[in-house]
Amino acid sequence: MKCSSFSSTTDEKSRVSKFRRPPEKPEVDLGPIKCNFVEDGHLYKTEGATLRTIFTPGHADDHICLFLDEEKALFSGDNIYAESTSIFEDLHTYMMSLEKMKDLKPAVIFPAHGSVITNPVEKLQFYISHRLKREKQIMDLLKQNPDKLFTPLEIVKNVYDELIPELERAATGNVYHHLTKLLKDNRVGK
């Protein structure tokens, strides 16, 4: 996959650092730009500041956050938004990443989108609780109807209260991710 917009605004002298994608997924082709692949826990040090990479897949399979140790500041990228919940590719790994971020006990979160989060542990717990609540609603529906097969959209119509039509597609995607996670957790069958 070629990322032409990126390679057209930079040149081969640019230094790009990123987390390596899983072996089954191809890296994005950045043209002449060479990537410097970082590892989980990689440290960038300068006088008075230590920035640590934290591997936090979920939103994307190669997503990282950055943690400024001295300030306990988490730069959450796209994993946490200030005003709404984030989107994710894999809920199973996303939930593990949320716990990992919470375990850092950040003093502040700087999200890629929205305002600075000054109650970070509460916000992370909200994200976790929100997803677990939705998972419980889905499981309750499936348990109450053991002989019925549901499509993700049918689940949306049963568990999302007062959902506006414009958000139905996003909610259906979230339900699909919940079902995939439940399958990975061996809590539902195909």
MODELLER restraints for C-alpha pairs under 7 A, 6 or more apart:
rsr = mdl.restraints
at = mdl.atoms
rsr.add(forms.Gaussian(group=physical.xy_distance, feature=features.Distance(at['CA:1:A'], at['CA:28:A']), mean=5.10, stdev=0.5))
rsr.add(forms.Gaussian(group=physical.xy_distance, feature=features.Distance(at['CA:1:A'], at['CA:29:A']), mean=5.56, stdev=0.5))
rsr.add(forms.Gaussian(group=physical.xy_distance, feature=features.Distance(at['CA:2:A'], at['CA:28:A']), mean=5.77, stdev=0.5))
rsr.add(forms.Gaussian(group=physical.xy_distance, feature=features.Distance(at['CA:2:A'], at['CA:29:A']), mean=4.37, stdev=0.5))
rsr.add(forms.Gaussian(group=physical.xy_distance, feature=features.Distance(at['CA:2:A'], at['CA:30:A']), mean=6.21, stdev=0.5))
rsr.add(forms.Gaussian(group=physical.xy_distance, feature=features.Distance(at['CA:3:A'], at['CA:28:A']), mean=6.42, stdev=0.5))
rsr.add(forms.Gaussian(group=physical.xy_distance, feature=features.Distance(at['CA:3:A'], at['CA:29:A']), mean=5.95, stdev=0.5))
rsr.add(forms.Gaussian(group=physical.xy_distance, feature=features.Distance(at['CA:3:A'], at['CA:30:A']), mean=5.62, stdev=0.5))
rsr.add(forms.Gaussian(group=physical.xy_distance, feature=features.Distance(at['CA:6:A'], at['CA:30:A']), mean=6.94, stdev=0.5))
rsr.add(forms.Gaussian(group=physical.xy_distance, feature=features.Distance(at['CA:7:A'], at['CA:30:A']), mean=5.59, stdev=0.5))
rsr.add(forms.Gaussian(group=physical.xy_distance, feature=features.Distance(at['CA:7:A'], at['CA:31:A']), mean=6.04, stdev=0.5))
rsr.add(forms.Gaussian(group=physical.xy_distance, feature=features.Distance(at['CA:11:A'], at['CA:33:A']), mean=6.46, stdev=0.5))
rsr.add(forms.Gaussian(group=physical.xy_distance, feature=features.Distance(at['CA:12:A'], at['CA:32:A']), mean=5.21, stdev=0.5))
rsr.add(forms.Gaussian(group=physical.xy_distance, feature=features.Distance(at['CA:12:A'], at['CA:33:A']), mean=4.65, stdev=0.5))
rsr.add(forms.Gaussian(group=physical.xy_distance, feature=features.Distance(at['CA:14:A'], at['CA:33:A']), mean=6.66, stdev=0.5))
rsr.add(forms.Gaussian(group=physical.xy_distance, feature=features.Distance(at['CA:15:A'], at['CA:35:A']), mean=6.88, stdev=0.5))
rsr.add(forms.Gaussian(group=physical.xy_distance, feature=features.Distance(at['CA:16:A'], at['CA:34:A']), mean=6.87, stdev=0.5))
rsr.add(forms.Gaussian(group=physical.xy_distance, feature=features.Distance(at['CA:16:A'], at['CA:35:A']), mean=5.05, stdev=0.5))
rsr.add(forms.Gaussian(group=physical.xy_distance, feature=features.Distance(at['CA:16:A'], at['CA:36:A']), mean=5.88, stdev=0.5))
rsr.add(forms.Gaussian(group=physical.xy_distance, feature=features.Distance(at['CA:17:A'], at['CA:35:A']), mean=5.70, stdev=0.5))
rsr.add(forms.Gaussian(group=physical.xy_distance, feature=features.Distance(at['CA:17:A'], at['CA:36:A']), mean=4.57, stdev=0.5))
rsr.add(forms.Gaussian(group=physical.xy_distance, feature=features.Distance(at['CA:17:A'], at['CA:37:A']), mean=5.57, stdev=0.5))
rsr.add(forms.Gaussian(group=physical.xy_distance, feature=features.Distance(at['CA:17:A'], at['CA:38:A']), mean=6.39, stdev=0.5))
rsr.add(forms.Gaussian(group=physical.xy_distance, feature=features.Distance(at['CA:18:A'], at['CA:35:A']), mean=6.88, stdev=0.5))
rsr.add(forms.Gaussian(group=physical.xy_distance, feature=features.Distance(at['CA:18:A'], at['CA:36:A']), mean=6.49, stdev=0.5))
rsr.add(forms.Gaussian(group=physical.xy_distance, feature=features.Distance(at['CA:18:A'], at['CA:37:A']), mean=5.14, stdev=0.5))
rsr.add(forms.Gaussian(group=physical.xy_distance, feature=features.Distance(at['CA:18:A'], at['CA:38:A']), mean=5.78, stdev=0.5))
rsr.add(forms.Gaussian(group=physical.xy_distance, feature=features.Distance(at['CA:19:A'], at['CA:37:A']), mean=5.42, stdev=0.5))
rsr.add(forms.Gaussian(group=physical.xy_distance, feature=features.Distance(at['CA:19:A'], at['CA:38:A']), mean=5.21, stdev=0.5))
rsr.add(forms.Gaussian(group=physical.xy_distance, feature=features.Distance(at['CA:19:A'], at['CA:39:A']), mean=6.42, stdev=0.5))
rsr.add(forms.Gaussian(group=physical.xy_distance, feature=features.Distance(at['CA:19:A'], at['CA:62:A']), mean=5.47, stdev=0.5))
rsr.add(forms.Gaussian(group=physical.xy_distance, feature=features.Distance(at['CA:19:A'], at['CA:64:A']), mean=6.98, stdev=0.5))
rsr.add(forms.Gaussian(group=physical.xy_distance, feature=features.Distance(at['CA:20:A'], at['CA:37:A']), mean=5.89, stdev=0.5))
rsr.add(forms.Gaussian(group=physical.xy_distance, feature=features.Distance(at['CA:20:A'], at['CA:62:A']), mean=6.24, stdev=0.5))
rsr.add(forms.Gaussian(group=physical.xy_distance, feature=features.Distance(at['CA:21:A'], at['CA:27:A']), mean=6.29, stdev=0.5))
rsr.add(forms.Gaussian(group=physical.xy_distance, feature=features.Distance(at['CA:21:A'], at['CA:61:A']), mean=6.42, stdev=0.5))
rsr.add(forms.Gaussian(group=physical.xy_distance, feature=features.Distance(at['CA:21:A'], at['CA:62:A']), mean=5.11, stdev=0.5))
rsr.add(forms.Gaussian(group=physical.xy_distance, feature=features.Distance(at['CA:40:A'], at['CA:53:A']), mean=5.64, stdev=0.5))
rsr.add(forms.Gaussian(group=physical.xy_distance, feature=features.Distance(at['CA:40:A'], at['CA:54:A']), mean=5.27, stdev=0.5))
rsr.add(forms.Gaussian(group=physical.xy_distance, feature=features.Distance(at['CA:40:A'], at['CA:55:A']), mean=5.06, stdev=0.5))
rsr.add(forms.Gaussian(group=physical.xy_distance, feature=features.Distance(at['CA:41:A'], at['CA:52:A']), mean=5.65, stdev=0.5))
rsr.add(forms.Gaussian(group=physical.xy_distance, feature=features.Distance(at['CA:41:A'], at['CA:53:A']), mean=5.02, stdev=0.5))
rsr.add(forms.Gaussian(group=physical.xy_distance, feature=features.Distance(at['CA:41:A'], at['CA:54:A']), mean=5.68, stdev=0.5))
rsr.add(forms.Gaussian(group=physical.xy_distance, feature=features.Distance(at['CA:42:A'], at['CA:52:A']), mean=5.61, stdev=0.5))
rsr.add(forms.Gaussian(group=physical.xy_distance, feature=features.Distance(at['CA:42:A'], at['CA:53:A']), mean=5.28, stdev=0.5))
rsr.add(forms.Gaussian(group=physical.xy_distance, feature=features.Distance(at['CA:43:A'], at['CA:50:A']), mean=6.53, stdev=0.5))
rsr.add(forms.Gaussian(group=physical.xy_distance, feature=features.Distance(at['CA:43:A'], at['CA:51:A']), mean=5.67, stdev=0.5))
rsr.add(forms.Gaussian(group=physical.xy_distance, feature=features.Distance(at['CA:43:A'], at['CA:52:A']), mean=4.59, stdev=0.5))
rsr.add(forms.Gaussian(group=physical.xy_distance, feature=features.Distance(at['CA:43:A'], at['CA:53:A']), mean=6.61, stdev=0.5))
rsr.add(forms.Gaussian(group=physical.xy_distance, feature=features.Distance(at['CA:44:A'], at['CA:50:A']), mean=5.74, stdev=0.5))
rsr.add(forms.Gaussian(group=physical.xy_distance, feature=features.Distance(at['CA:44:A'], at['CA:51:A']), mean=5.02, stdev=0.5))
rsr.add(forms.Gaussian(group=physical.xy_distance, feature=features.Distance(at['CA:44:A'], at['CA:52:A']), mean=6.34, stdev=0.5))
rsr.add(forms.Gaussian(group=physical.xy_distance, feature=features.Distance(at['CA:45:A'], at['CA:51:A']), mean=6.39, stdev=0.5))
rsr.add(forms.Gaussian(group=physical.xy_distance, feature=features.Distance(at['CA:49:A'], at['CA:68:A']), mean=6.96, stdev=0.5))
rsr.add(forms.Gaussian(group=physical.xy_distance, feature=features.Distance(at['CA:49:A'], at['CA:70:A']), mean=6.34, stdev=0.5))
rsr.add(forms.Gaussian(group=physical.xy_distance, feature=features.Distance(at['CA:50:A'], at['CA:68:A']), mean=5.78, stdev=0.5))
rsr.add(forms.Gaussian(group=physical.xy_distance, feature=features.Distance(at['CA:50:A'], at['CA:69:A']), mean=5.67, stdev=0.5))
rsr.add(forms.Gaussian(group=physical.xy_distance, feature=features.Distance(at['CA:50:A'], at['CA:70:A']), mean=6.76, stdev=0.5))
rsr.add(forms.Gaussian(group=physical.xy_distance, feature=features.Distance(at['CA:51:A'], at['CA:66:A']), mean=6.37, stdev=0.5))
rsr.add(forms.Gaussian(group=physical.xy_distance, feature=features.Distance(at['CA:51:A'], at['CA:67:A']), mean=5.50, stdev=0.5))
rsr.add(forms.Gaussian(group=physical.xy_distance, feature=features.Distance(at['CA:51:A'], at['CA:68:A']), mean=4.55, stdev=0.5))
rsr.add(forms.Gaussian(group=physical.xy_distance, feature=features.Distance(at['CA:51:A'], at['CA:69:A']), mean=6.30, stdev=0.5))
rsr.add(forms.Gaussian(group=physical.xy_distance, feature=features.Distance(at['CA:52:A'], at['CA:66:A']), mean=5.53, stdev=0.5))
rsr.add(forms.Gaussian(group=physical.xy_distance, feature=features.Distance(at['CA:52:A'], at['CA:67:A']), mean=5.04, stdev=0.5))
rsr.add(forms.Gaussian(group=physical.xy_distance, feature=features.Distance(at['CA:52:A'], at['CA:68:A']), mean=6.43, stdev=0.5))
rsr.add(forms.Gaussian(group=physical.xy_distance, feature=features.Distance(at['CA:53:A'], at['CA:64:A']), mean=6.43, stdev=0.5))
rsr.add(forms.Gaussian(group=physical.xy_distance, feature=features.Distance(at['CA:53:A'], at['CA:65:A']), mean=5.98, stdev=0.5))
rsr.add(forms.Gaussian(group=physical.xy_distance, feature=features.Distance(at['CA:53:A'], at['CA:66:A']), mean=4.79, stdev=0.5))
rsr.add(forms.Gaussian(group=physical.xy_distance, feature=features.Distance(at['CA:53:A'], at['CA:67:A']), mean=6.49, stdev=0.5))
rsr.add(forms.Gaussian(group=physical.xy_distance, feature=features.Distance(at['CA:54:A'], at['CA:64:A']), mean=5.44, stdev=0.5))
rsr.add(forms.Gaussian(group=physical.xy_distance, feature=features.Distance(at['CA:54:A'], at['CA:65:A']), mean=5.10, stdev=0.5))
rsr.add(forms.Gaussian(group=physical.xy_distance, feature=features.Distance(at['CA:54:A'], at['CA:66:A']), mean=5.93, stdev=0.5))
rsr.add(forms.Gaussian(group=physical.xy_distance, feature=features.Distance(at['CA:55:A'], at['CA:63:A']), mean=6.41, stdev=0.5))
rsr.add(forms.Gaussian(group=physical.xy_distance, feature=features.Distance(at['CA:55:A'], at['CA:64:A']), mean=4.57, stdev=0.5))
rsr.add(forms.Gaussian(group=physical.xy_distance, feature=features.Distance(at['CA:55:A'], at['CA:65:A']), mean=6.55, stdev=0.5))
rsr.add(forms.Gaussian(group=physical.xy_distance, feature=features.Distance(at['CA:56:A'], at['CA:63:A']), mean=5.49, stdev=0.5))
rsr.add(forms.Gaussian(group=physical.xy_distance, feature=features.Distance(at['CA:56:A'], at['CA:64:A']), mean=5.02, stdev=0.5))
rsr.add(forms.Gaussian(group=physical.xy_distance, feature=features.Distance(at['CA:56:A'], at['CA:65:A']), mean=6.44, stdev=0.5))
rsr.add(forms.Gaussian(group=physical.xy_distance, feature=features.Distance(at['CA:56:A'], at['CA:97:A']), mean=4.80, stdev=0.5))
rsr.add(forms.Gaussian(group=physical.xy_distance, feature=features.Distance(at['CA:57:A'], at['CA:63:A']), mean=4.92, stdev=0.5))
rsr.add(forms.Gaussian(group=physical.xy_distance, feature=features.Distance(at['CA:57:A'], at['CA:64:A']), mean=6.89, stdev=0.5))
rsr.add(forms.Gaussian(group=physical.xy_distance, feature=features.Distance(at['CA:57:A'], at['CA:93:A']), mean=5.93, stdev=0.5))
rsr.add(forms.Gaussian(group=physical.xy_distance, feature=features.Distance(at['CA:57:A'], at['CA:94:A']), mean=5.91, stdev=0.5))
rsr.add(forms.Gaussian(group=physical.xy_distance, feature=features.Distance(at['CA:57:A'], at['CA:97:A']), mean=6.35, stdev=0.5))
rsr.add(forms.Gaussian(group=physical.xy_distance, feature=features.Distance(at['CA:58:A'], at['CA:88:A']), mean=5.29, stdev=0.5))
rsr.add(forms.Gaussian(group=physical.xy_distance, feature=features.Distance(at['CA:58:A'], at['CA:89:A']), mean=5.57, stdev=0.5))
rsr.add(forms.Gaussian(group=physical.xy_distance, feature=features.Distance(at['CA:58:A'], at['CA:90:A']), mean=4.86, stdev=0.5))
rsr.add(forms.Gaussian(group=physical.xy_distance, feature=features.Distance(at['CA:58:A'], at['CA:91:A']), mean=6.06, stdev=0.5))
rsr.add(forms.Gaussian(group=physical.xy_distance, feature=features.Distance(at['CA:58:A'], at['CA:93:A']), mean=5.09, stdev=0.5))
rsr.add(forms.Gaussian(group=physical.xy_distance, feature=features.Distance(at['CA:58:A'], at['CA:94:A']), mean=3.71, stdev=0.5))
rsr.add(forms.Gaussian(group=physical.xy_distance, feature=features.Distance(at['CA:58:A'], at['CA:97:A']), mean=6.98, stdev=0.5))
rsr.add(forms.Gaussian(group=physical.xy_distance, feature=features.Distance(at['CA:59:A'], at['CA:78:A']), mean=6.61, stdev=0.5))
rsr.add(forms.Gaussian(group=physical.xy_distance, feature=features.Distance(at['CA:59:A'], at['CA:79:A']), mean=5.70, stdev=0.5))
rsr.add(forms.Gaussian(group=physical.xy_distance, feature=features.Distance(at['CA:59:A'], at['CA:87:A']), mean=6.03, stdev=0.5))
rsr.add(forms.Gaussian(group=physical.xy_distance, feature=features.Distance(at['CA:59:A'], at['CA:88:A']), mean=3.68, stdev=0.5))
rsr.add(forms.Gaussian(group=physical.xy_distance, feature=features.Distance(at['CA:59:A'], at['CA:89:A']), mean=5.25, stdev=0.5))
rsr.add(forms.Gaussian(group=physical.xy_distance, feature=features.Distance(at['CA:59:A'], at['CA:90:A']), mean=6.90, stdev=0.5))
rsr.add(forms.Gaussian(group=physical.xy_distance, feature=features.Distance(at['CA:59:A'], at['CA:94:A']), mean=6.60, stdev=0.5))
rsr.add(forms.Gaussian(group=physical.xy_distance, feature=features.Distance(at['CA:60:A'], at['CA:88:A']), mean=6.51, stdev=0.5))
rsr.add(forms.Gaussian(group=physical.xy_distance, feature=features.Distance(at['CA:60:A'], at['CA:89:A']), mean=5.69, stdev=0.5))
rsr.add(forms.Gaussian(group=physical.xy_distance, feature=features.Distance(at['CA:65:A'], at['CA:74:A']), mean=6.93, stdev=0.5))
rsr.add(forms.Gaussian(group=physical.xy_distance, feature=features.Distance(at['CA:65:A'], at['CA:75:A']), mean=5.59, stdev=0.5))
rsr.add(forms.Gaussian(group=physical.xy_distance, feature=features.Distance(at['CA:65:A'], at['CA:76:A']), mean=4.88, stdev=0.5))
rsr.add(forms.Gaussian(group=physical.xy_distance, feature=features.Distance(at['CA:65:A'], at['CA:77:A']), mean=5.89, stdev=0.5))
rsr.add(forms.Gaussian(group=physical.xy_distance, feature=features.Distance(at['CA:66:A'], at['CA:74:A']), mean=5.89, stdev=0.5))
rsr.add(forms.Gaussian(group=physical.xy_distance, feature=features.Distance(at['CA:66:A'], at['CA:75:A']), mean=5.01, stdev=0.5))
rsr.add(forms.Gaussian(group=physical.xy_distance, feature=features.Distance(at['CA:66:A'], at['CA:76:A']), mean=6.78, stdev=0.5))
rsr.add(forms.Gaussian(group=physical.xy_distance, feature=features.Distance(at['CA:67:A'], at['CA:73:A']), mean=5.64, stdev=0.5))
rsr.add(forms.Gaussian(group=physical.xy_distance, feature=features.Distance(at['CA:67:A'], at['CA:74:A']), mean=4.56, stdev=0.5))
rsr.add(forms.Gaussian(group=physical.xy_distance, feature=features.Distance(at['CA:67:A'], at['CA:75:A']), mean=6.15, stdev=0.5))
rsr.add(forms.Gaussian(group=physical.xy_distance, feature=features.Distance(at['CA:68:A'], at['CA:74:A']), mean=6.47, stdev=0.5))
rsr.add(forms.Gaussian(group=physical.xy_distance, feature=features.Distance(at['CA:72:A'], at['CA:106:A']), mean=4.92, stdev=0.5))
rsr.add(forms.Gaussian(group=physical.xy_distance, feature=features.Distance(at['CA:72:A'], at['CA:107:A']), mean=5.30, stdev=0.5))
rsr.add(forms.Gaussian(group=physical.xy_distance, feature=features.Distance(at['CA:72:A'], at['CA:108:A']), mean=6.91, stdev=0.5))
rsr.add(forms.Gaussian(group=physical.xy_distance, feature=features.Distance(at['CA:73:A'], at['CA:106:A']), mean=5.65, stdev=0.5))
rsr.add(forms.Gaussian(group=physical.xy_distance, feature=features.Distance(at['CA:73:A'], at['CA:107:A']), mean=5.88, stdev=0.5))
rsr.add(forms.Gaussian(group=physical.xy_distance, feature=features.Distance(at['CA:73:A'], at['CA:108:A']), mean=5.03, stdev=0.5))
rsr.add(forms.Gaussian(group=physical.xy_distance, feature=features.Distance(at['CA:73:A'], at['CA:109:A']), mean=5.84, stdev=0.5))
rsr.add(forms.Gaussian(group=physical.xy_distance, feature=features.Distance(at['CA:74:A'], at['CA:106:A']), mean=6.06, stdev=0.5))
rsr.add(forms.Gaussian(group=physical.xy_distance, feature=features.Distance(at['CA:74:A'], at['CA:108:A']), mean=6.29, stdev=0.5))
rsr.add(forms.Gaussian(group=physical.xy_distance, feature=features.Distance(at['CA:74:A'], at['CA:109:A']), mean=4.71, stdev=0.5))
rsr.add(forms.Gaussian(group=physical.xy_distance, feature=features.Distance(at['CA:74:A'], at['CA:110:A']), mean=6.12, stdev=0.5))
rsr.add(forms.Gaussian(group=physical.xy_distance, feature=features.Distance(at['CA:75:A'], at['CA:109:A']), mean=5.84, stdev=0.5))
rsr.add(forms.Gaussian(group=physical.xy_distance, feature=features.Distance(at['CA:75:A'], at['CA:110:A']), mean=4.75, stdev=0.5))
rsr.add(forms.Gaussian(group=physical.xy_distance, feature=features.Distance(at['CA:75:A'], at['CA:111:A']), mean=5.89, stdev=0.5))
rsr.add(forms.Gaussian(group=physical.xy_distance, feature=features.Distance(at['CA:76:A'], at['CA:109:A']), mean=6.50, stdev=0.5))
rsr.add(forms.Gaussian(group=physical.xy_distance, feature=features.Distance(at['CA:76:A'], at['CA:110:A']), mean=6.14, stdev=0.5))
rsr.add(forms.Gaussian(group=physical.xy_distance, feature=features.Distance(at['CA:76:A'], at['CA:111:A']), mean=4.95, stdev=0.5))
rsr.add(forms.Gaussian(group=physical.xy_distance, feature=features.Distance(at['CA:76:A'], at['CA:112:A']), mean=6.67, stdev=0.5))
rsr.add(forms.Gaussian(group=physical.xy_distance, feature=features.Distance(at['CA:77:A'], at['CA:111:A']), mean=5.50, stdev=0.5))
rsr.add(forms.Gaussian(group=physical.xy_distance, feature=features.Distance(at['CA:77:A'], at['CA:112:A']), mean=4.67, stdev=0.5))
rsr.add(forms.Gaussian(group=physical.xy_distance, feature=features.Distance(at['CA:78:A'], at['CA:86:A']), mean=6.87, stdev=0.5))
rsr.add(forms.Gaussian(group=physical.xy_distance, feature=features.Distance(at['CA:78:A'], at['CA:111:A']), mean=6.78, stdev=0.5))
rsr.add(forms.Gaussian(group=physical.xy_distance, feature=features.Distance(at['CA:78:A'], at['CA:112:A']), mean=5.68, stdev=0.5))
rsr.add(forms.Gaussian(group=physical.xy_distance, feature=features.Distance(at['CA:79:A'], at['CA:86:A']), mean=5.98, stdev=0.5))
rsr.add(forms.Gaussian(group=physical.xy_distance, feature=features.Distance(at['CA:80:A'], at['CA:86:A']), mean=5.77, stdev=0.5))
rsr.add(forms.Gaussian(group=physical.xy_distance, feature=features.Distance(at['CA:80:A'], at['CA:111:A']), mean=5.92, stdev=0.5))
rsr.add(forms.Gaussian(group=physical.xy_distance, feature=features.Distance(at['CA:81:A'], at['CA:111:A']), mean=5.61, stdev=0.5))
rsr.add(forms.Gaussian(group=physical.xy_distance, feature=features.Distance(at['CA:81:A'], at['CA:113:A']), mean=5.54, stdev=0.5))
rsr.add(forms.Gaussian(group=physical.xy_distance, feature=features.Distance(at['CA:81:A'], at['CA:114:A']), mean=6.09, stdev=0.5))
rsr.add(forms.Gaussian(group=physical.xy_distance, feature=features.Distance(at['CA:82:A'], at['CA:111:A']), mean=6.62, stdev=0.5))
rsr.add(forms.Gaussian(group=physical.xy_distance, feature=features.Distance(at['CA:82:A'], at['CA:113:A']), mean=6.77, stdev=0.5))
rsr.add(forms.Gaussian(group=physical.xy_distance, feature=features.Distance(at['CA:82:A'], at['CA:114:A']), mean=4.93, stdev=0.5))
rsr.add(forms.Gaussian(group=physical.xy_distance, feature=features.Distance(at['CA:82:A'], at['CA:115:A']), mean=5.50, stdev=0.5))
rsr.add(forms.Gaussian(group=physical.xy_distance, feature=features.Distance(at['CA:82:A'], at['CA:116:A']), mean=6.86, stdev=0.5))
rsr.add(forms.Gaussian(group=physical.xy_distance, feature=features.Distance(at['CA:82:A'], at['CA:117:A']), mean=6.23, stdev=0.5))
rsr.add(forms.Gaussian(group=physical.xy_distance, feature=features.Distance(at['CA:83:A'], at['CA:114:A']), mean=6.33, stdev=0.5))
rsr.add(forms.Gaussian(group=physical.xy_distance, feature=features.Distance(at['CA:85:A'], at['CA:127:A']), mean=6.83, stdev=0.5))
rsr.add(forms.Gaussian(group=physical.xy_distance, feature=features.Distance(at['CA:88:A'], at['CA:94:A']), mean=6.93, stdev=0.5))
rsr.add(forms.Gaussian(group=physical.xy_distance, feature=features.Distance(at['CA:90:A'], at['CA:177:A']), mean=6.43, stdev=0.5))
rsr.add(forms.Gaussian(group=physical.xy_distance, feature=features.Distance(at['CA:91:A'], at['CA:177:A']), mean=5.79, stdev=0.5))
rsr.add(forms.Gaussian(group=physical.xy_distance, feature=features.Distance(at['CA:91:A'], at['CA:178:A']), mean=6.49, stdev=0.5))
rsr.add(forms.Gaussian(group=physical.xy_distance, feature=features.Distance(at['CA:91:A'], at['CA:181:A']), mean=5.93, stdev=0.5))
rsr.add(forms.Gaussian(group=physical.xy_distance, feature=features.Distance(at['CA:92:A'], at['CA:181:A']), mean=5.02, stdev=0.5))
rsr.add(forms.Gaussian(group=physical.xy_distance, feature=features.Distance(at['CA:95:A'], at['CA:128:A']), mean=6.76, stdev=0.5))
rsr.add(forms.Gaussian(group=physical.xy_distance, feature=features.Distance(at['CA:98:A'], at['CA:124:A']), mean=6.44, stdev=0.5))
rsr.add(forms.Gaussian(group=physical.xy_distance, feature=features.Distance(at['CA:98:A'], at['CA:128:A']), mean=6.82, stdev=0.5))
rsr.add(forms.Gaussian(group=physical.xy_distance, feature=features.Distance(at['CA:102:A'], at['CA:121:A']), mean=5.79, stdev=0.5))
rsr.add(forms.Gaussian(group=physical.xy_distance, feature=features.Distance(at['CA:102:A'], at['CA:124:A']), mean=6.03, stdev=0.5))
rsr.add(forms.Gaussian(group=physical.xy_distance, feature=features.Distance(at['CA:105:A'], at['CA:121:A']), mean=6.30, stdev=0.5))
rsr.add(forms.Gaussian(group=physical.xy_distance, feature=features.Distance(at['CA:106:A'], at['CA:120:A']), mean=6.26, stdev=0.5))
rsr.add(forms.Gaussian(group=physical.xy_distance, feature=features.Distance(at['CA:106:A'], at['CA:121:A']), mean=6.86, stdev=0.5))
rsr.add(forms.Gaussian(group=physical.xy_distance, feature=features.Distance(at['CA:107:A'], at['CA:120:A']), mean=6.49, stdev=0.5))
rsr.add(forms.Gaussian(group=physical.xy_distance, feature=features.Distance(at['CA:108:A'], at['CA:117:A']), mean=5.78, stdev=0.5))
rsr.add(forms.Gaussian(group=physical.xy_distance, feature=features.Distance(at['CA:108:A'], at['CA:118:A']), mean=5.00, stdev=0.5))
rsr.add(forms.Gaussian(group=physical.xy_distance, feature=features.Distance(at['CA:108:A'], at['CA:119:A']), mean=6.72, stdev=0.5))
rsr.add(forms.Gaussian(group=physical.xy_distance, feature=features.Distance(at['CA:108:A'], at['CA:120:A']), mean=5.60, stdev=0.5))
rsr.add(forms.Gaussian(group=physical.xy_distance, feature=features.Distance(at['CA:109:A'], at['CA:116:A']), mean=6.00, stdev=0.5))
rsr.add(forms.Gaussian(group=physical.xy_distance, feature=features.Distance(at['CA:109:A'], at['CA:117:A']), mean=4.96, stdev=0.5))
rsr.add(forms.Gaussian(group=physical.xy_distance, feature=features.Distance(at['CA:109:A'], at['CA:118:A']), mean=6.71, stdev=0.5))
rsr.add(forms.Gaussian(group=physical.xy_distance, feature=features.Distance(at['CA:109:A'], at['CA:120:A']), mean=5.88, stdev=0.5))
rsr.add(forms.Gaussian(group=physical.xy_distance, feature=features.Distance(at['CA:110:A'], at['CA:116:A']), mean=5.02, stdev=0.5))
rsr.add(forms.Gaussian(group=physical.xy_distance, feature=features.Distance(at['CA:110:A'], at['CA:117:A']), mean=6.41, stdev=0.5))
rsr.add(forms.Gaussian(group=physical.xy_distance, feature=features.Distance(at['CA:135:A'], at['CA:178:A']), mean=6.41, stdev=0.5))
rsr.add(forms.Gaussian(group=physical.xy_distance, feature=features.Distance(at['CA:137:A'], at['CA:159:A']), mean=6.18, stdev=0.5))
rsr.add(forms.Gaussian(group=physical.xy_distance, feature=features.Distance(at['CA:138:A'], at['CA:159:A']), mean=6.83, stdev=0.5))
rsr.add(forms.Gaussian(group=physical.xy_distance, feature=features.Distance(at['CA:152:A'], at['CA:172:A']), mean=5.51, stdev=0.5))
rsr.add(forms.Gaussian(group=physical.xy_distance, feature=features.Distance(at['CA:152:A'], at['CA:175:A']), mean=5.75, stdev=0.5))
rsr.add(forms.Gaussian(group=physical.xy_distance, feature=features.Distance(at['CA:152:A'], at['CA:176:A']), mean=5.90, stdev=0.5))
rsr.add(forms.Gaussian(group=physical.xy_distance, feature=features.Distance(at['CA:153:A'], at['CA:172:A']), mean=5.36, stdev=0.5))
rsr.add(forms.Gaussian(group=physical.xy_distance, feature=features.Distance(at['CA:156:A'], at['CA:171:A']), mean=6.46, stdev=0.5))
rsr.add(forms.Gaussian(group=physical.xy_distance, feature=features.Distance(at['CA:156:A'], at['CA:172:A']), mean=6.07, stdev=0.5))
rsr.add(forms.Gaussian(group=physical.xy_distance, feature=features.Distance(at['CA:156:A'], at['CA:175:A']), mean=6.93, stdev=0.5))
rsr.add(forms.Gaussian(group=physical.xy_distance, feature=features.Distance(at['CA:182:A'], at['CA:188:A']), mean=5.73, stdev=0.5))
rsr.add(forms.Gaussian(group=physical.xy_distance, feature=features.Distance(at['CA:183:A'], at['CA:189:A']), mean=6.15, stdev=0.5))
